[in-house]
Amino acid sequence: MKNVVVVGSQWGDEGKGKIVDWLSSEADIVIRFQGGHNAGHTLVIDGTTYKLRLLPSGIVRKDKISIIGNGVVVDPWALLDEIKEIQSKGIEITQKNLIISESANLILPFHREMDEIREDAAGKAKIGTTRRGIGPAYEDKVGRRSIRVMDLISEKNLDHRLETVLMHHNAIRKGLGKKIYKKEKLKDDLLKIAPEILKYSQPVWKKIDEFKSQEKKILFEGAQGILLDVDHGTYPFVTSSNTVASAAATGSGCGPNSINYVLGITKAYTTRVGEGPFPTELKNEIGEKLGSVGKEFGTVTSRKRRCGWFDGVLVRQTIKIAGIDGIALTKLDVLDQLDEIKMCIAYDVGGKKMDYLPAAMDDQLKAKPIYKNFKGWKSSTKGIKNFEELPENAKIYIKELEKFIETKVASISTSPERNDTILIVDPFSI
């Protein structure tokens, strides 16, 4: 039995959805362990596009069990809408193939509004959140005033929990000159949808233990990327959860010994959505070309992604932080028509050469990339399924990338299609 964790090694949007879907053909269970509906995974299967936000990527495959773990914050209305959307495309979703942790925390309407209020008030200092209420929901979780899935079972308990959380939020709202929330209206709205949410609810930690005893293969699906980790990312321009591989254990309810292999999804160039440092960003024609050819728009918000050269320093750093065993290199075909390709191998930070990105934001903003140049291959790699069939210059680029980040390339994605993948290492068979 092998259990695999999939994480993004950059700022998210690395193509995790396709890779998780591709790997889930071998897995029995697919688990989301952090984040919320601020993270989108796009799957293209037999010409049909599925845009997932909360549902694990395994949901589109028959005979797989998809789990939303305790580390995820769940907007119940958004989840029910997503279930309907995916069902409308012919995918069956029942209590047999979808489980939600009874301990998962809920995102409520005042969380979304607080997210918007803060972003609007911040002006140029805004973080660039998706305005989905993720951060405020995690704050309530840590503040021990959150509403959890299990709280929907009892009207009396829900009433008490709402009173606690609204005491906090209404005090802030009143101070900001915003209307206060009425408990009864919110309680009624939650009780209306409670049966639809609760029918999927189970103690996930117990189910995982059962699956392990049955020697089921488990795939842990991360959202966002390690550079958005609340501890290890480009703080404060980060998400509100831990996105590193070790969060898979905490966010689902199992020990670290349940993880056998960590796969880091890594784009052949670099992108970022929202604000924050980005040393290799290209504000020129090449950056625009990467964005247009790579269709770099957010799955959730449709925001245009910032594009730049591959930052080997950052990926090497995230590999060490997350304990990544191998990378899945994605979107190689986007580089096909470039005359020259660059890779960042160090930074100049105020005249000092550095081989890692410092933690202080001021230093991160000063970091200037030092590049190694490669000749482009000027031919199509789209759909290639064998490494030896790649253009020679593409093979040189990949081998040098692998050498610099000090980690094996386990697979190479050559198009958004599920089967257009060069498999070098199968994480489930090591």
C-alpha positions as CSV (number, residue, x, y, z in Angstrom):
1,M,0.0,0.0,0.0
2,K,1.2,3.5,-0.9
3,N,-0.4,6.8,0.1
4,V,0.5,9.8,-1.9
5,V,0.3,13.6,-1.1
6,V,0.0,16.0,-4.0
7,V,1.0,19.6,-3.2
8,G,1.8,22.7,-5.4
9,S,5.4,23.7,-5.2
10,Q,4.9,27.3,-6.3
11,W,2.1,29.8,-5.8
12,G,-0.7,27.5,-6.8
13,D,-2.3,27.0,-10.2
14,E,0.4,24.5,-11.2
15,G,-2.0,22.0,-12.7
16,K,-2.8,19.9,-9.6
17,G,-6.3,19.0,-10.8
18,K,-5.1,17.2,-13.9
19,I,-2.4,15.3,-12.0
20,V,-4.6,14.3,-9.1
21,D,-7.2,13.1,-11.6
22,W,-4.6,11.2,-13.5
23,L,-3.2,9.6,-10.3
24,S,-6.7,8.9,-9.0
25,S,-7.0,6.1,-11.6
26,E,-4.8,4.1,-9.2
27,A,-6.1,5.5,-5.9
28,D,-9.1,4.3,-4.0
29,I,-9.6,7.4,-1.9
30,V,-9.0,11.1,-2.7
31,I,-8.9,13.5,0.2
32,R,-8.9,17.4,0.3
33,F,-7.2,18.4,3.5
34,Q,-7.0,22.3,3.6
35,G,-8.3,25.5,1.9
36,G,-11.8,26.1,0.7
37,H,-13.6,27.1,-2.5
38,N,-10.9,29.7,-3.1
39,A,-8.9,27.0,-4.8
40,G,-9.9,25.7,-8.2
41,H,-9.0,22.6,-10.1
42,T,-9.8,22.3,-13.8
43,L,-10.1,18.9,-15.3
44,V,-10.6,18.2,-19.0
45,I,-11.8,14.6,-19.6
46,D,-12.9,13.4,-23.0
47,G,-13.6,16.9,-24.1
48,T,-15.7,17.8,-21.0
49,T,-14.4,20.5,-18.6
50,Y,-15.0,20.1,-14.9
51,K,-14.2,23.1,-12.7
52,L,-13.9,21.9,-9.1
53,R,-13.5,24.2,-6.1
54,L,-14.4,22.2,-3.0
55,L,-15.0,18.7,-4.4
56,P,-11.9,16.5,-4.6
57,S,-10.8,15.6,-8.1
58,G,-11.6,12.0,-7.6
59,I,-15.3,12.8,-7.7
60,V,-15.4,12.6,-11.5
61,R,-14.2,8.9,-11.5
62,K,-16.5,6.0,-10.8
63,D,-15.8,3.7,-7.8
64,K,-13.6,6.3,-6.0
65,I,-14.4,7.8,-2.6
66,S,-13.9,11.5,-2.2
67,I,-13.4,13.1,1.2
68,I,-13.5,16.7,2.4
69,G,-11.3,16.7,5.5
70,N,-11.5,18.6,8.8
71,G,-8.8,21.0,7.6
72,V,-11.1,22.4,4.9
73,V,-13.4,25.3,5.5
74,V,-16.7,24.7,3.8
75,D,-19.2,27.2,2.4
76,P,-22.3,24.9,2.5
77,W,-24.2,26.8,-0.1
78,A,-21.2,26.9,-2.5
79,L,-20.7,23.1,-2.0
80,L,-24.3,22.3,-2.8
81,D,-24.2,24.4,-5.9
82,E,-21.0,22.7,-7.0
83,I,-22.5,19.3,-6.4
84,K,-25.5,20.2,-8.6
85,E,-23.2,21.6,-11.3
86,I,-21.1,18.4,-11.4
87,Q,-24.2,16.2,-11.3
88,S,-25.6,18.1,-14.3
89,K,-22.6,16.8,-16.3
90,G,-23.5,13.2,-15.6
91,I,-21.4,12.6,-12.5
92,E,-23.1,10.7,-9.7
93,I,-22.6,12.1,-6.2
94,T,-24.0,10.2,-3.2
95,Q,-23.2,9.3,0.4
96,K,-21.3,6.3,-1.1
97,N,-18.7,8.4,-2.9
98,L,-18.6,11.7,-1.0
99,I,-17.8,12.1,2.7
100,I,-17.5,15.4,4.6
101,S,-15.7,15.5,8.0
102,E,-18.1,16.3,10.8
103,S,-15.3,18.5,12.2
104,A,-15.0,20.7,9.1
105,N,-15.6,24.4,9.8
106,L,-18.3,26.3,7.9
107,I,-17.9,29.6,6.0
108,L,-21.0,31.8,6.6
109,P,-22.2,34.9,4.8
110,F,-20.6,37.3,7.3
111,H,-17.2,35.7,6.6
112,R,-17.5,36.6,2.9
113,E,-18.6,40.2,3.8
114,M,-15.7,40.6,6.2
115,D,-13.2,39.4,3.6
116,E,-14.6,42.1,1.1
117,I,-14.7,44.8,3.8
118,R,-11.0,44.2,4.7
119,E,-9.8,44.0,1.1
120,D,-11.6,47.2,0.1
121,A,-10.3,49.1,3.1
122,A,-6.7,48.0,2.6
123,G,-6.3,49.8,-0.7
124,K,-2.8,49.3,-2.1
125,A,-2.0,47.1,0.9
126,K,-4.6,44.5,0.0
127,I,-3.6,40.8,0.0
128,G,-5.5,39.9,-3.1
129,T,-7.8,37.3,-1.6
130,T,-10.6,35.6,-3.6
131,R,-13.1,37.3,-1.3
132,R,-14.7,34.0,-0.4
133,G,-14.5,34.3,3.3
134,I,-11.7,31.8,3.8
135,G,-9.5,33.9,6.1
136,P,-12.2,35.1,8.4
137,A,-13.5,31.5,8.7
138,Y,-10.1,30.2,9.7
139,E,-9.8,33.0,12.2
140,D,-13.1,31.9,13.9
141,K,-11.8,28.3,13.9
142,V,-8.6,29.3,15.8
143,G,-10.7,31.6,18.0
144,R,-12.8,28.6,19.0
145,R,-16.1,30.3,18.0
146,S,-16.6,28.6,14.6
147,I,-19.7,26.7,13.4
148,R,-18.8,23.1,12.4
149,V,-20.7,20.6,10.3
150,M,-21.6,18.6,13.4
151,D,-23.3,21.7,14.9
152,L,-26.0,21.5,12.2
153,I,-27.4,18.3,13.9
154,S,-29.0,20.1,16.9
155,E,-31.0,23.3,16.6
156,K,-30.3,24.1,20.3
157,N,-26.6,23.7,19.8
158,L,-26.6,25.7,16.6
159,D,-28.5,28.5,18.3
160,H,-25.8,28.7,21.0
161,R,-22.9,28.5,18.6
162,L,-24.4,31.3,16.4
163,E,-24.8,33.5,19.5
164,T,-21.1,33.1,20.3
165,V,-19.8,33.8,16.8
166,L,-22.2,36.7,16.1
167,M,-21.3,38.4,19.4
168,H,-17.8,38.7,18.0
169,H,-18.7,39.6,14.4
170,N,-21.5,42.0,15.2
171,A,-19.2,44.0,17.6
172,I,-16.7,44.5,14.7
173,R,-19.5,45.2,12.2
174,K,-21.0,47.8,14.5
175,G,-17.7,49.5,14.9
176,L,-17.3,49.6,11.1
177,G,-20.7,51.1,10.6
178,K,-22.1,47.9,9.0
179,K,-25.5,46.3,9.7
180,I,-25.5,43.6,12.3
181,Y,-26.5,40.0,11.5
182,K,-29.7,38.6,12.9
183,K,-29.2,35.2,14.4
184,E,-32.7,33.8,13.7
185,K,-32.5,34.4,9.9
186,L,-29.1,32.8,9.6
187,K,-30.2,29.9,11.8
188,D,-33.2,29.3,9.6
189,D,-31.1,29.4,6.5
190,L,-28.7,26.8,7.9
191,L,-31.4,24.5,9.2
192,K,-32.9,24.5,5.7
193,I,-29.7,23.0,4.1
194,A,-28.6,21.0,7.1
195,P,-30.1,17.7,5.9
196,E,-28.3,18.0,2.5
197,I,-24.9,18.6,4.2
198,L,-25.3,16.2,7.1
199,K,-26.1,13.2,4.8
200,Y,-22.5,13.3,3.7
201,S,-21.1,13.8,7.3
202,Q,-18.9,11.2,8.9
203,P,-15.9,10.9,11.3
204,V,-13.2,11.0,8.6
205,W,-10.4,10.0,10.9
206,K,-12.2,6.8,11.6
207,K,-12.9,6.1,7.9
208,I,-9.3,6.7,7.1
209,D,-8.3,4.1,9.7
210,E,-10.7,1.6,8.2
211,F,-9.4,2.3,4.7
212,K,-5.8,1.8,5.9
213,S,-6.7,-1.6,7.5
214,Q,-8.3,-2.5,4.1
215,E,-5.0,-1.5,2.4
216,K,-6.7,1.1,0.2
217,K,-4.6,3.5,-1.7
218,I,-5.1,7.1,-0.5
219,L,-4.4,10.3,-2.5
220,F,-4.2,13.5,-0.4
221,E,-5.0,16.5,-2.6
222,G,-3.6,19.9,-1.6
223,A,-5.0,23.2,-2.7
224,Q,-3.0,26.4,-3.5
225,G,0.8,26.1,-3.3
226,I,3.5,26.0,-0.7
227,L,4.5,29.6,-1.4
228,L,1.1,30.5,-0.1
229,D,1.5,28.6,3.2
230,V,0.6,30.7,6.2
231,D,3.9,29.8,7.8
232,H,6.3,29.2,4.9
233,G,4.9,31.4,2.2
234,T,5.5,35.0,1.1
235,Y,3.8,36.4,4.3
236,P,1.5,38.3,4.5
237,F,0.6,37.6,0.9
238,V,-0.5,34.1,1.7
239,T,-3.6,31.9,2.3
240,S,-4.9,31.2,5.7
241,S,-4.0,27.5,6.0
242,N,-0.9,25.3,5.9
243,T,-0.4,24.1,2.4
244,V,2.7,22.0,3.0
245,A,2.5,18.2,2.7
246,S,2.5,17.5,6.4
247,A,-0.8,19.4,6.6
248,A,-2.3,16.3,4.9
249,A,-2.1,14.4,8.1
250,T,-3.5,17.1,10.4
251,G,-6.2,18.2,7.9
252,S,-7.6,14.7,7.5
253,G,-7.0,12.9,10.8
254,C,-4.1,10.5,10.4
255,G,-0.5,10.3,11.4
256,P,2.5,11.3,9.3
257,N,3.3,7.6,9.0
258,S,0.3,7.4,6.7
259,I,2.2,9.4,4.0
260,N,4.5,7.4,1.8
261,Y,5.3,9.7,-1.1
262,V,5.1,13.5,-1.7
263,L,4.6,14.7,-5.3
264,G,5.1,18.4,-5.9
265,I,3.2,19.8,-8.9
266,T,5.5,22.2,-10.7
267,K,4.8,24.4,-13.7
268,A,7.6,24.7,-16.3
269,Y,7.4,28.5,-15.7
270,T,6.0,30.5,-12.8
271,T,2.7,32.2,-12.2
272,R,1.0,34.0,-9.3
273,V,-2.5,35.4,-8.7
274,G,-3.0,38.4,-6.5
275,E,-0.5,40.6,-4.8
276,G,2.9,39.9,-3.3
277,P,6.6,39.4,-4.3
278,F,7.4,37.7,-7.6
279,P,11.1,37.9,-8.4
280,T,10.9,36.4,-11.9
281,E,7.7,38.2,-13.1
282,L,7.8,39.3,-16.7
283,K,5.9,42.5,-17.4
284,N,6.6,42.3,-21.2
285,E,5.6,40.5,-24.3
286,I,7.0,37.2,-23.1
287,G,5.0,37.4,-20.0
288,E,1.9,38.1,-22.0
289,K,2.6,35.2,-24.3
290,L,3.0,32.8,-21.5
291,G,-0.3,34.0,-20.1
292,S,-2.2,33.7,-23.4
293,V,-0.7,30.4,-24.6
294,G,-1.0,28.9,-21.1
295,K,-4.6,30.3,-20.6
296,E,-3.5,31.7,-17.3
297,F,-6.8,32.8,-15.7
298,G,-8.0,31.7,-12.3
299,T,-10.5,28.8,-12.1
300,V,-12.4,30.4,-9.3
301,T,-12.1,34.1,-10.0
302,S,-11.1,34.3,-13.6
303,R,-8.4,36.7,-12.5
304,K,-5.4,37.1,-14.9
305,R,-2.3,35.4,-13.5
306,R,1.0,37.1,-13.4
307,C,3.6,35.2,-15.4
308,G,7.4,34.8,-15.2
309,W,10.4,32.5,-15.8
310,F,10.8,29.3,-13.8
311,D,12.2,30.1,-10.4
312,G,14.5,27.2,-9.5
313,V,15.5,28.8,-6.2
314,L,11.9,29.0,-4.9
315,V,11.0,25.4,-6.0
316,R,14.2,24.0,-4.5
317,Q,13.2,25.8,-1.3
318,T,9.6,24.5,-1.2
319,I,10.9,21.0,-2.0
320,K,13.0,21.0,1.2
321,I,10.2,22.6,3.3
322,A,7.6,20.1,2.2
323,G,9.7,17.0,1.9
324,I,8.8,16.5,-1.8
325,D,10.1,13.2,-3.2
326,G,9.5,14.0,-6.9
327,I,7.9,16.7,-9.1
328,A,5.3,16.5,-11.8
329,L,6.3,19.1,-14.4
330,T,3.3,20.7,-16.1
331,K,2.6,23.0,-19.0
332,L,5.9,22.2,-20.8
333,D,4.1,22.7,-24.1
334,V,3.5,26.4,-23.3
335,L,7.2,27.0,-23.8
336,D,7.3,25.4,-27.3
337,Q,7.6,28.5,-29.4
338,L,10.1,30.6,-27.4
339,D,13.5,31.4,-28.8
340,E,15.1,31.5,-25.4
341,I,14.1,30.2,-22.0
342,K,15.5,31.3,-18.6
343,M,15.7,29.7,-15.2
344,C,16.4,31.7,-12.0
345,I,19.3,30.1,-10.1
346,A,20.0,32.8,-7.5
347,Y,19.0,36.3,-6.3
348,D,20.7,39.6,-5.9
349,V,19.2,41.1,-2.8
350,G,20.5,44.6,-2.3
351,G,23.9,43.6,-3.8
352,K,24.1,40.3,-1.8
353,K,23.9,37.1,-3.7
354,M,21.5,34.6,-2.1
355,D,20.5,31.0,-2.8
356,Y,17.1,31.2,-1.1
357,L,14.3,33.7,-0.7
358,P,14.6,35.5,2.6
359,A,11.5,35.6,4.9
360,A,11.3,39.4,5.3
361,M,8.9,40.9,2.8
362,D,11.2,44.0,2.2
363,D,14.0,41.6,1.1
364,Q,11.7,39.6,-1.0
365,L,10.6,42.7,-2.9
366,K,14.3,43.6,-3.5
367,A,15.2,40.2,-4.8
368,K,16.4,40.4,-8.4
369,P,16.7,37.1,-10.3
370,I,20.0,35.8,-11.6
371,Y,19.3,33.6,-14.6
372,K,20.7,30.7,-16.5
373,N,19.8,30.8,-20.2
374,F,18.6,27.9,-22.4
375,K,17.9,27.7,-26.1
376,G,14.3,27.1,-27.0
377,W,13.2,24.0,-28.9
378,K,10.8,25.8,-31.3
379,S,8.7,22.7,-32.0
380,S,5.6,21.1,-30.5
381,T,5.7,18.9,-27.4
382,K,2.0,18.8,-27.1
383,G,0.6,15.3,-26.5
384,I,4.1,13.6,-26.4
385,K,4.0,10.6,-24.1
386,N,7.6,9.4,-24.2
387,F,10.6,11.3,-22.9
388,E,12.9,10.3,-25.7
389,E,10.5,11.8,-28.2
390,L,10.9,15.3,-26.8
391,P,13.0,17.8,-28.7
392,E,16.7,17.8,-27.6
393,N,16.6,21.3,-26.1
394,A,13.5,20.4,-24.1
395,K,15.3,17.4,-22.6
396,I,18.3,19.6,-21.8
397,Y,16.0,22.1,-20.0
398,I,14.3,19.4,-18.0
399,K,17.5,17.7,-17.0
400,E,19.1,20.9,-15.9
401,L,16.0,21.9,-14.0
402,E,16.0,18.5,-12.2
403,K,19.7,18.8,-11.3
404,F,19.2,22.3,-9.9
405,I,16.2,21.6,-7.7
406,E,17.9,18.4,-6.5
407,T,14.7,16.3,-7.0
408,K,13.6,13.8,-9.6
409,V,11.1,14.7,-12.3
410,A,8.5,12.0,-11.8
411,S,6.2,13.0,-14.7
412,I,5.8,15.6,-17.5
413,S,2.5,17.0,-18.6
414,T,2.3,18.0,-22.3
415,S,-1.3,19.1,-22.5
416,P,-4.4,19.6,-20.3
417,E,-5.7,16.2,-21.5
418,R,-5.6,13.5,-18.8
419,N,-3.5,11.0,-20.9
420,D,-1.0,13.4,-22.3
421,T,1.6,12.7,-19.6
422,I,5.1,11.3,-19.7
423,L,5.3,8.9,-16.7
424,I,8.9,8.5,-15.4
425,V,8.1,7.4,-11.8
426,D,4.8,6.0,-10.5
427,P,4.3,7.3,-7.0
428,F,2.0,4.5,-6.0
429,S,4.5,1.8,-7.0
430,I,7.7,2.9,-5.4
